[in-house]
Amino acid sequence: MLLNKLFKSVLEQDRSPIVICNLEHTIVYMNPVAIERYHKDLTGQNLKNCHNEKSNELIDKVVLWFKESADNNIIYTYNNPKENKDVYMVALRDENGELIGYYEKHEYRTKESGKLYEF
């Protein structure tokens, strides 16, 4: 149980939006940053209802690619120059390597402006 609490804390402290989906594309978790970014908690809803037809086709293709091999775990999906970030889809697997879901990962490229260990 402690490990679950630690993992949840990691997700909730991340400064990037995190939306986790199962293989039916149901949103099972949104961290606070994601809820703020999308202006509501979409947990329990189908991710595909939030995207257009082209995006849904690409989501399906990525999930099929994840299923092809346990080595297929991350794919670059988008660059957002306005926010200076790259976006990826990441496979989530169980202890046997079976695909159980996926999430979107945001990697910001803007250099940190804070000072080291600035309390």
Secondary structure by P-SEA (a helix, b strand, c coil): caaaaaaaaaaaaccbbbbbbccccccccccaaaaaaaccccccccccccccaaaaaaaaaaaaaaaaccccccccccccccccbbbbbbbbbcccccccbbbbbbbbccccccccccc
